[in-house]
Amino acid sequence: MQVRQIVEQYVLRAISDDYETFDRILHDVTAWVAKRAGEVDRQTIIWALKELINGGYAEAYRLSSGPPGSADAVTFAEQSLDELSFYVTPKGKKYAKSFQKEWRKA
């Protein structure tokens, strides 16, 4: 399996159970990839996040100050990366189930 594919799967893993900031995704994915495939850089993780969003597997959100858990889906913009949170879509959840056994190994 190619490193980019591994990174993409781990980015999906990072956002599969809660809204996550990019800093949290970066931290988690870097640690997981290090155990399995070596080092990964910030740009590769951004690439993977864009791929997941473009494929309909994830969405970018701006968390609002309204009721707990309130978020508005927004268009991903790399310059706003630190202001956004990310979460898996129903399509992404279905895709993630296909490689959850691999996650347990990491």
C-alpha positions as CSV (number, residue, x, y, z in Angstrom):
1,M,0.0,0.0,0.0
2,Q,1.3,3.4,-0.9
3,V,2.1,6.0,1.8
4,R,-0.5,8.4,0.4
5,Q,-3.2,5.8,0.7
6,I,-2.2,5.0,4.2
7,V,-2.3,8.8,5.1
8,E,-5.7,9.2,3.5
9,Q,-7.1,6.2,5.5
10,Y,-5.6,7.6,8.8
11,V,-7.0,11.1,8.1
12,L,-10.4,9.5,7.7
13,R,-9.8,7.6,10.9
14,A,-9.0,10.8,12.7
15,I,-12.3,12.4,11.8
16,S,-14.6,9.4,12.0
17,D,-15.9,9.8,15.6
18,D,-16.0,13.5,16.2
19,Y,-15.4,16.9,14.6
20,E,-11.6,17.4,14.6
21,T,-9.4,20.5,14.1
22,F,-6.5,20.3,11.7
23,D,-4.0,20.4,14.5
24,R,-5.6,17.3,16.1
25,I,-5.6,15.5,12.7
26,L,-2.0,16.4,12.1
27,H,-1.0,15.1,15.6
28,D,-2.9,11.8,15.3
29,V,-2.0,11.0,11.7
30,T,1.6,11.8,12.2
31,A,1.8,9.4,15.1
32,W,-0.1,6.6,13.4
33,V,1.8,6.8,10.1
34,A,5.1,6.8,12.0
35,K,4.2,3.4,13.4
36,R,3.4,2.0,10.0
37,A,5.1,3.8,7.2
38,G,7.6,6.3,8.5
39,E,7.3,10.1,8.4
40,V,4.6,12.2,6.9
41,D,4.6,15.9,6.3
42,R,1.9,18.5,6.8
43,Q,1.3,19.0,3.0
44,T,0.6,15.3,2.5
45,I,-2.0,15.4,5.3
46,I,-3.6,18.5,3.7
47,W,-3.6,16.7,0.4
48,A,-5.4,13.7,1.9
49,L,-8.0,15.9,3.6
50,K,-8.7,17.6,0.3
51,E,-9.0,14.2,-1.5
52,L,-11.5,13.0,1.1
53,I,-13.5,16.2,0.8
54,N,-13.5,16.2,-3.0
55,G,-14.5,12.5,-3.0
56,G,-17.5,13.2,-0.7
57,Y,-16.0,11.2,2.3
58,A,-15.5,14.2,4.5
59,E,-16.7,17.8,5.0
60,A,-15.2,21.0,6.5
61,Y,-17.2,22.7,9.2
62,R,-17.2,25.9,11.1
63,L,-18.3,25.2,14.6
64,S,-20.8,27.7,15.8
65,S,-21.4,29.2,19.2
66,G,-25.0,27.9,19.2
67,P,-26.2,24.7,20.9
68,P,-23.5,22.1,21.7
69,G,-22.5,20.2,18.6
70,S,-23.8,22.9,16.3
71,A,-21.8,23.2,13.1
72,D,-22.2,24.7,9.6
73,A,-20.7,22.9,6.6
74,V,-18.4,25.2,4.6
75,T,-16.3,25.1,1.5
76,F,-12.7,24.0,2.3
77,A,-10.1,26.7,1.9
78,E,-6.5,25.9,2.9
79,Q,-6.0,29.5,4.1
80,S,-8.8,28.9,6.7
81,L,-7.4,25.5,7.7
82,D,-6.9,26.5,11.4
83,E,-10.4,27.9,11.7
84,L,-12.2,24.8,10.5
85,S,-13.1,21.4,11.9
86,F,-13.6,18.2,9.8
87,Y,-16.0,15.3,10.0
88,V,-16.7,12.2,8.1
89,T,-19.8,11.9,5.9
90,P,-22.1,8.9,5.7
91,K,-20.3,7.9,2.5
92,G,-17.0,8.2,4.4
93,K,-18.3,6.1,7.3
94,K,-19.1,3.3,4.9
95,Y,-15.7,3.5,3.3
96,A,-14.0,3.6,6.6
97,K,-15.6,0.3,7.6
98,S,-13.6,-1.4,4.9
99,F,-10.3,-0.9,6.6
100,Q,-11.1,-0.7,10.3
101,K,-9.2,-3.9,11.0
102,E,-6.1,-2.2,9.7
103,W,-6.5,0.6,12.2
104,R,-6.5,-1.8,15.1
105,K,-3.0,-2.9,14.1
106,A,-1.6,0.6,14.3
